[in-house]
Amino acid sequence: MIALLKKSKQKILAMCFVLLVSFGCAFFLWYQRILPPVFKEGEKSEVQLLNAEERTVLDIQATDEQKRLAKTETIKKFLSKPNFKRDDSSNAQSLDAMMTLIEDLDRFFTFKEKYRPKYSEIPSDELFASILFTSEDDLELIFSPGNQTDKSIHGKERLFKNKDFDYKKDGERFLKTIKSLQSKWQLVSIENPDLISKLLIDYDVCSFDKSDWIKVKPYLLNLSRQVLGYGYYGNIDTVTLKEMLAGESISEENLNLIKTLINASLSPNIHIDVGFVDSLEDSVTMEVKPVLKSIPAHSVIIQPGELITKDKLTLINQLGLNHKQIDWKVFQEAFWMTLLIVLSFWLYVRFEKFQLSFRQTLLLSFLMIGASAFIGFFGFKQPATIPLAAIAMTTGLFFKPTVGFSAGVLFGILCLQALEINPVILIPSFVGVIVGTVLSQKANNRADLAYSGIWLAISQIISFVLLALVSKDVDLSVSEVTLQGLSGLFTALLVSSGMPYLESFFSVITRFRLLELSDSNQELLKQLHEEAPGTYEHTLVVADLAQDAARAIDADDELVRVGILYHDIGKLYNPQYFIENQFGGPNPHDSMTPAESARAIIAHVTEGIELAKKHGLPEPIRAFIPAHQGDSRAGHFFLKARQLDPNLVDDADFRYPGPKPNSKETGIAMLADTVEATIRSLKTDDKDLVKETIKNLIDSRVKDKQLLDSTLTETELNKIANSFFESWKNKNHERVKYISDLKRS
């Protein structure tokens, strides 16, 4: 019943692991599609945006071009026979403007006639007029030293420059003359100074004399009424004026002056019917059929860092990619896809008969979700940064190479679905998975693992270059080649440098750490060899015995060997209490009660755990210290106690604290420790007796329920028993032959 409950608990944990990893991986890998950024015009895109499936959208540019052509053609037809409309509401205002202009010009020409001769040192009529409308501040700037950068000042300064006149030669005196002229002009009332200054200077009206003005003035108001009566379009030509002044004797110069003044004063009262044009354009553009275009699947809509233009934003909106809320449909699709992949991986691990501990499960969950987060955040921007090789190498080193390889490949498949990228682009990354898996398994230490980045980089670069040469989907560039190389180098560095932190945080172990711990120069092993040599020799024999058994059932033989090397370090506290360290000397237990002896022997477990913690041994190694005895009974001392007290039933004081072995490796350690000690004490060469003893010892552990949590099956126990016997037979066979040879001699 307990076994069924434990199996049910394991299944529930497995389901929770699968669901948790599926949820985490789905969210992080697809997060930019589940929670996509909101794109705004004028901003730069933070991600690469892809079109998931082929879509047909409106080609705005082509459609707008068709509308523009239609409008152009419509305007051409309209202008060939335009529609006009007349509006006389501004006629009175135009006539008032003309009257004001006549009065202002009348005052100017009177002023000019009076003062122009008095200020003859002013070289031109244009400068004379310009001085009248130049402010005092502008004059100060014009006469100040240096070149002027202000365009308006520079333009006025031009009027002062003359090849026969140097206005700065006697600047102070000339400036006084100008100010004198301006003071007299200020007494003249001009109602529209802007228009007058423009006419006088820009249209050269200032060059006319008052005699010319007297000839022109009588015609202006009457002609203005006639022009407005006929209809004024905004410009009257010289030919029309001549027809209107037929029979009048007016010079060509004065005729041009009349035309200039009329066009400057009057507002048009005949206009093109703009409303009709607008309605005509609207009707024409409505008839233009929209131009459609096809957007292929997996097309790049916008690149990271690219500016979002109005057209780009319109396209994104048409494709429905500018989401402003969680896309639950995408999340559901992502979850089921991820769940399928994770289940496939889980089934493969089960098929490999790899037993995951709780801590290993947590580590695997962290690796998968952490990798998903990294890929989700950076893979969208640069697919070459997807660390498939790192996933394969890390998983393979903590578990098995095949498990790591499958993790890398399945993650690659997930990335293809999540990032919607061309599968060809990830081929170098898949090559990295293969090469990384092989190199990580051939590495003998962490330095070798770091150096493997060189070969990993070379393999990815070569695969990328070859791919670029044969595929149009890959652009060969120096930046991409560099990125592939850096990806390989940083993958190895990341794995080698990050491994110790993962080992420490999740209390798991790699073969590199096992190799380091198996070194006989390790402090604890040296101390054990010097202070408890018998125990040290015992651990070496048990380690060989257990390692062979672990290989027989495909368990972690390296972990078993190293775990057993440290399983009896607690005997360092009182090595003399253990028979293998007495070497024929006095036995302390002869003067102790059975209960005291049991406590002394059992203490080597608790003291060993404390010693292991003190020296920082990893949890998987520490697990061998209590597990090699489980909560079994110190049977020898319990029997002695029963001899002294036949009524003794409670054996609690004679049992080890446990826990029982909870893995195949610790289960093998318990059996190997028991078998080695017992067979050594038999001192027999009888194969049948040894074989039977091994079977009985294993059966007794099973009967005592010590192996209940180890997941060792009956078939595996039989293989372990056979391995123990074969190991004993091989070593004992050589020894027996040697003795028999000595006897013959």
WOSUL-V96083 format. One record per residue. N is the residue number from 0. PHI is phi in whole degrees, -180 to 180 (NA if undefined). Layout:
BEGIN
n: (N & N)
phi: (PHI & PHI)
END
This chain:
BEGIN
n: (0 & 1 & 2 & 3 & 4 & 5 & 6 & 7 & 8 & 9 & 10 & 11 & 12 & 13 & 14 & 15 & 16 & 17 & 18 & 19 & 20 & 21 & 22 & 23 & 24 & 25 & 26 & 27 & 28 & 29 & 30 & 31 & 32 & 33 & 34 & 35 & 36 & 37 & 38 & 39 & 40 & 41 & 42 & 43 & 44 & 45 & 46 & 47 & 48 & 49 & 50 & 51 & 52 & 53 & 54 & 55 & 56 & 57 & 58 & 59 & 60 & 61 & 62 & 63 & 64 & 65 & 66 & 67 & 68 & 69 & 70 & 71 & 72 & 73 & 74 & 75 & 76 & 77 & 78 & 79 & 80 & 81 & 82 & 83 & 84 & 85 & 86 & 87 & 88 & 89 & 90 & 91 & 92 & 93 & 94 & 95 & 96 & 97 & 98 & 99 & 100 & 101 & 102 & 103 & 104 & 105 & 106 & 107 & 108 & 109 & 110 & 111 & 112 & 113 & 114 & 115 & 116 & 117 & 118 & 119 & 120 & 121 & 122 & 123 & 124 & 125 & 126 & 127 & 128 & 129 & 130 & 131 & 132 & 133 & 134 & 135 & 136 & 137 & 138 & 139 & 140 & 141 & 142 & 143 & 144 & 145 & 146 & 147 & 148 & 149 & 150 & 151 & 152 & 153 & 154 & 155 & 156 & 157 & 158 & 159 & 160 & 161 & 162 & 163 & 164 & 165 & 166 & 167 & 168 & 169 & 170 & 171 & 172 & 173 & 174 & 175 & 176 & 177 & 178 & 179 & 180 & 181 & 182 & 183 & 184 & 185 & 186 & 187 & 188 & 189 & 190 & 191 & 192 & 193 & 194 & 195 & 196 & 197 & 198 & 199 & 200 & 201 & 202 & 203 & 204 & 205 & 206 & 207 & 208 & 209 & 210 & 211 & 212 & 213 & 214 & 215 & 216 & 217 & 218 & 219 & 220 & 221 & 222 & 223 & 224 & 225 & 226 & 227 & 228 & 229 & 230 & 231 & 232 & 233 & 234 & 235 & 236 & 237 & 238 & 239 & 240 & 241 & 242 & 243 & 244 & 245 & 246 & 247 & 248 & 249 & 250 & 251 & 252 & 253 & 254 & 255 & 256 & 257 & 258 & 259 & 260 & 261 & 262 & 263 & 264 & 265 & 266 & 267 & 268 & 269 & 270 & 271 & 272 & 273 & 274 & 275 & 276 & 277 & 278 & 279 & 280 & 281 & 282 & 283 & 284 & 285 & 286 & 287 & 288 & 289 & 290 & 291 & 292 & 293 & 294 & 295 & 296 & 297 & 298 & 299 & 300 & 301 & 302 & 303 & 304 & 305 & 306 & 307 & 308 & 309 & 310 & 311 & 312 & 313 & 314 & 315 & 316 & 317 & 318 & 319 & 320 & 321 & 322 & 323 & 324 & 325 & 326 & 327 & 328 & 329 & 330 & 331 & 332 & 333 & 334 & 335 & 336 & 337 & 338 & 339 & 340 & 341 & 342 & 343 & 344 & 345 & 346 & 347 & 348 & 349 & 350 & 351 & 352 & 353 & 354 & 355 & 356 & 357 & 358 & 359 & 360 & 361 & 362 & 363 & 364 & 365 & 366 & 367 & 368 & 369 & 370 & 371 & 372 & 373 & 374 & 375 & 376 & 377 & 378 & 379 & 380 & 381 & 382 & 383 & 384 & 385 & 386 & 387 & 388 & 389 & 390 & 391 & 392 & 393 & 394 & 395 & 396 & 397 & 398 & 399 & 400 & 401 & 402 & 403 & 404 & 405 & 406 & 407 & 408 & 409 & 410 & 411 & 412 & 413 & 414 & 415 & 416 & 417 & 418 & 419 & 420 & 421 & 422 & 423 & 424 & 425 & 426 & 427 & 428 & 429 & 430 & 431 & 432 & 433 & 434 & 435 & 436 & 437 & 438 & 439 & 440 & 441 & 442 & 443 & 444 & 445 & 446 & 447 & 448 & 449 & 450 & 451 & 452 & 453 & 454 & 455 & 456 & 457 & 458 & 459 & 460 & 461 & 462 & 463 & 464 & 465 & 466 & 467 & 468 & 469 & 470 & 471 & 472 & 473 & 474 & 475 & 476 & 477 & 478 & 479 & 480 & 481 & 482 & 483 & 484 & 485 & 486 & 487 & 488 & 489 & 490 & 491 & 492 & 493 & 494 & 495 & 496 & 497 & 498 & 499 & 500 & 501 & 502 & 503 & 504 & 505 & 506 & 507 & 508 & 509 & 510 & 511 & 512 & 513 & 514 & 515 & 516 & 517 & 518 & 519 & 520 & 521 & 522 & 523 & 524 & 525 & 526 & 527 & 528 & 529 & 530 & 531 & 532 & 533 & 534 & 535 & 536 & 537 & 538 & 539 & 540 & 541 & 542 & 543 & 544 & 545 & 546 & 547 & 548 & 549 & 550 & 551 & 552 & 553 & 554 & 555 & 556 & 557 & 558 & 559 & 560 & 561 & 562 & 563 & 564 & 565 & 566 & 567 & 568 & 569 & 570 & 571 & 572 & 573 & 574 & 575 & 576 & 577 & 578 & 579 & 580 & 581 & 582 & 583 & 584 & 585 & 586 & 587 & 588 & 589 & 590 & 591 & 592 & 593 & 594 & 595 & 596 & 597 & 598 & 599 & 600 & 601 & 602 & 603 & 604 & 605 & 606 & 607 & 608 & 609 & 610 & 611 & 612 & 613 & 614 & 615 & 616 & 617 & 618 & 619 & 620 & 621 & 622 & 623 & 624 & 625 & 626 & 627 & 628 & 629 & 630 & 631 & 632 & 633 & 634 & 635 & 636 & 637 & 638 & 639 & 640 & 641 & 642 & 643 & 644 & 645 & 646 & 647 & 648 & 649 & 650 & 651 & 652 & 653 & 654 & 655 & 656 & 657 & 658 & 659 & 660 & 661 & 662 & 663 & 664 & 665 & 666 & 667 & 668 & 669 & 670 & 671 & 672 & 673 & 674 & 675 & 676 & 677 & 678 & 679 & 680 & 681 & 682 & 683 & 684 & 685 & 686 & 687 & 688 & 689 & 690 & 691 & 692 & 693 & 694 & 695 & 696 & 697 & 698 & 699 & 700 & 701 & 702 & 703 & 704 & 705 & 706 & 707 & 708 & 709 & 710 & 711 & 712 & 713 & 714 & 715 & 716 & 717 & 718 & 719 & 720 & 721 & 722 & 723 & 724 & 725 & 726 & 727 & 728 & 729 & 730 & 731 & 732 & 733 & 734 & 735 & 736 & 737 & 738 & 739 & 740 & 741 & 742 & 743 & 744)
phi: (NA & -63 & -63 & -64 & -63 & -67 & -65 & -64 & -62 & -64 & -67 & -63 & -62 & -63 & -64 & -62 & -61 & -62 & -68 & -63 & -66 & -63 & -64 & -63 & -65 & -62 & -65 & -73 & -68 & -103 & -61 & -74 & -100 & -76 & -122 & -69 & -69 & -86 & -90 & -129 & -63 & 91 & -98 & -96 & -71 & -91 & -133 & -89 & -108 & -116 & -92 & -68 & -139 & -65 & -135 & -108 & -130 & -74 & -85 & -63 & -63 & -66 & -65 & -63 & -65 & -64 & -66 & -63 & -64 & -66 & -64 & -60 & -65 & -64 & -65 & -60 & -64 & -67 & -68 & -68 & -152 & -75 & -101 & -117 & -138 & -105 & -141 & -90 & -67 & -98 & -62 & -62 & -65 & -65 & -66 & -62 & -62 & -65 & -63 & -63 & -63 & -61 & -65 & -65 & -69 & -59 & -68 & -64 & -65 & -64 & -63 & -63 & -61 & -82 & -107 & -62 & -64 & -71 & -116 & -67 & -66 & -75 & -71 & -141 & -65 & -65 & -68 & -59 & -68 & -64 & -62 & -64 & -113 & -101 & -74 & -65 & -64 & -65 & -63 & -62 & -69 & -62 & -92 & -80 & -67 & 91 & -83 & -97 & -98 & -68 & -62 & -66 & -68 & -61 & -67 & -72 & -63 & -57 & -67 & -81 & -84 & -153 & -64 & -104 & -144 & -112 & -70 & -95 & -62 & -126 & -59 & -65 & -68 & -66 & -64 & -65 & -62 & -63 & -65 & -64 & -64 & -65 & -66 & -76 & -69 & -64 & -81 & -90 & -94 & -115 & -82 & -127 & -64 & -63 & -67 & -63 & -64 & -67 & -66 & -65 & -95 & -71 & -102 & 60 & -68 & -65 & -76 & -78 & -97 & -65 & -62 & -66 & -63 & -64 & -72 & -85 & -51 & -65 & -87 & -62 & -68 & -66 & -63 & -62 & -63 & -65 & -60 & -65 & -68 & -71 & 114 & -111 & -91 & 118 & -159 & -114 & -93 & -64 & -61 & -63 & -62 & -61 & -65 & -72 & -107 & -59 & 92 & -93 & -97 & -132 & -70 & -63 & -64 & -68 & -64 & -66 & -66 & -61 & -61 & -63 & -70 & -66 & -66 & -80 & -103 & -86 & -102 & -60 & -118 & -124 & -127 & -68 & -75 & -63 & -59 & -66 & -64 & -61 & -65 & -66 & -65 & -62 & -66 & -69 & -67 & -66 & -81 & -71 & -79 & -64 & -94 & -106 & -140 & -101 & -105 & -63 & -63 & 65 & -75 & -79 & -84 & -154 & -96 & -59 & 85 & -79 & -72 & -86 & -86 & -63 & -65 & -63 & -64 & -63 & -64 & -60 & -67 & -63 & -80 & 71 & -101 & -101 & -76 & -121 & -153 & -63 & -93 & -66 & -63 & -64 & -64 & -62 & -62 & -65 & -64 & -68 & -64 & -67 & -60 & -63 & -67 & -65 & -63 & -61 & -64 & -63 & -64 & -66 & -61 & -65 & -64 & -75 & 58 & -93 & -89 & -90 & -80 & -62 & -67 & -65 & -64 & -63 & -62 & -63 & -62 & -62 & -62 & -70 & -72 & -62 & -64 & -64 & -64 & -63 & -65 & -62 & -81 & -110 & -65 & -62 & -81 & -152 & -58 & -66 & -86 & -66 & -87 & -64 & -63 & -63 & -64 & -65 & -66 & -65 & -64 & -64 & -72 & -83 & -123 & -140 & -56 & -66 & -66 & -64 & -62 & -65 & -64 & -64 & -67 & -65 & -66 & -61 & -64 & -62 & -64 & -60 & -74 & -73 & -89 & 54 & -106 & -66 & -56 & -60 & -63 & -91 & -58 & -59 & -68 & -68 & -62 & -61 & -62 & -65 & -65 & -62 & -63 & -66 & -65 & -66 & -81 & -85 & -66 & -93 & -155 & -68 & -64 & -60 & -64 & -67 & -68 & -64 & -62 & -63 & -69 & -65 & -64 & -62 & -64 & -70 & -65 & -62 & -65 & -69 & -63 & -61 & -65 & -65 & -74 & -107 & -122 & -79 & -81 & -120 & -93 & -84 & -145 & -62 & -64 & -69 & -63 & -62 & -64 & -63 & -65 & -64 & -60 & -66 & -64 & -69 & -61 & -64 & -64 & -64 & -66 & -68 & -80 & -83 & -58 & -60 & -67 & -66 & -60 & -71 & -69 & -99 & 54 & -119 & -143 & -114 & -68 & -66 & -68 & -63 & -63 & -65 & -73 & -82 & -65 & -66 & -86 & -60 & -55 & -66 & -68 & -64 & -66 & -65 & -66 & -84 & -97 & -139 & -61 & -65 & -64 & -62 & -64 & -61 & -66 & -66 & -67 & -63 & -62 & -64 & -62 & -72 & -64 & -63 & -67 & -62 & -65 & -65 & -111 & 62 & -91 & -81 & -68 & -68 & -63 & -61 & -62 & -67 & -59 & -72 & -58 & -109 & -69 & -113 & -66 & -65 & -72 & -66 & -69 & -140 & -63 & -69 & -75 & -115 & -59 & -69 & -105 & -89 & 50 & 82 & -81 & -63 & -102 & -59 & -72 & -66 & -107 & -120 & -75 & -57 & -66 & -66 & -63 & -61 & -64 & -66 & -71 & -64 & -62 & -65 & -77 & -65 & -70 & -67 & -64 & -63 & -65 & -64 & -65 & -61 & -94 & 70 & -69 & -63 & -57 & -60 & -80 & -60 & -61 & -73 & -66 & -79 & -72 & -70 & -113 & 61 & -115 & -70 & -101 & -76 & -60 & -60 & -77 & -69 & -65 & -63 & -67 & -65 & -65 & -80 & -138 & -59 & -87 & -69 & -118 & -71 & -106 & -59 & -73 & -111 & -106 & -71 & -73 & 80 & -76 & -73 & -57 & -119 & -151 & -61 & -66 & -70 & -64 & -62 & -61 & -59 & -67 & -64 & -63 & -66 & -64 & -62 & -64 & -70 & -65 & -62 & -74 & -69 & 51 & -130 & -110 & -73 & -64 & -64 & -64 & -64 & -64 & -67 & -62 & -59 & -62 & -65 & -63 & -66 & -62 & -67 & -68 & -67 & -64 & -80 & 61 & -75 & -102 & -62 & -97 & -82 & 65 & -74 & -91 & -63 & -63 & -67 & -63 & -64 & -65 & -65 & -60 & -63 & -66 & -59 & -66 & -65 & -64 & -65 & -62 & -64 & -76 & -72 & -61 & -66 & -66 & -64 & -62 & -65 & -68 & -63 & -65 & -66 & -66 & -65 & -76)
END
